[in-house]
Amino acid sequence: MKAPVPYSAPPTDGAGTWDDRPEFFKFSKIPRLSRDCIITEKIDGTNGQICITESNEIYVGSRNRWITVEDDNYGFARWVEENKEELLKLGEGRHFGEWWGLGIQRGYGMIEKKFSLFNIGRYKDKELPECVSVVPIIYEGLFSEEAIACALEELKVNGSFAAPLFMDPEGIIVFHKASRQLFKKTIFNDGKPKGR
């Protein structure tokens, strides 16, 4: 009787060679849920992207496409053009945030538009251009359902952190540090897709 062929041995039955194997995909390590998170206010506006190249060229984008002053998204490209010198202080790279305020989604009772950056960790200790801000932090600490519930309740009771006295904020974004994943939760209709 022949000894069984080990699972990892190359095929010997003429069905192919060891080099014919499909590309191997490693299964990702599963992060632990009980790790730190950052909960920020989810601002109801429109997604914006500022891309600054090594040679200080600036490209402007919405969530799905590049935009220009001629083919704009709520005036974001025009605003970037008008604030170009100040925005170059953000440095090389892609800078994602929310373009929000007057005439965009909830409007927040504002008479102007603002750009608030998403990545709290990236901009935490960095001096920002005067024309930008970061989304407000509501909680930072160990991930828990209780922390999420408290953050939502605080918005419901006290209103927006981003626009004080605005009493109809949208919800929160939870950044789970171990998984490096973002999750959103709205105050009302969280179980329904946006627009329904």
C-alpha positions, 0 to 999 in steps of 0.5 A: 500500500502506498503512503498517502501524499501530504496535502502540500505535495505537488501533484504527481498524477499528471493533472498539472504541475506545482507551478500551475496552482492558482495565485495564493491569497492570504486570509487577513488577520481578524482585528479584535472588536474591543479596541479603541475607536474615535466617534465623530459627528457625521456632517450632512454635506457632500464629500470632497477631496483635495489632492496635492502633488509633489509639485504643488499641483492641486486636483479637486474631487467629489466622492466619485469624480474629479471636478473643476470650476466649470464642472463643479460640485456645490462650488467646492472646486471654485472654493479650492481655487480661491483658497489654493495658496492656503490649502497648499499648507495641507501638504502633499497627499489626498485630503478627504473631508465634508463640504457642507453648509449653505445650500448643501443638504441640511445647510445647518442654518449657515450663511457660508460653506465649510470644509471639514477634514475626516482623518482626525489622527492625521491632522491632530497635531498639525497646524491647519490652514485657516479655511479648513477644520476637522470633524468634531470628536464626540468620543475617543476610547474603547469601542462599545455599543454604550459609547455609540448610544451616548454619542447619538443621544448627545447629538439628539439632546444638544444638537450639532457640535460642528454647527452649535445651536443646529438641532437636527444633526445627522449622526456619527462616524465610528473609526475602529482603530484596529480594523482601520474601518469607518462605520456610520450611524444616523440618528433617525432611519438608520436601518433605511438606505439614504433617500428613503 
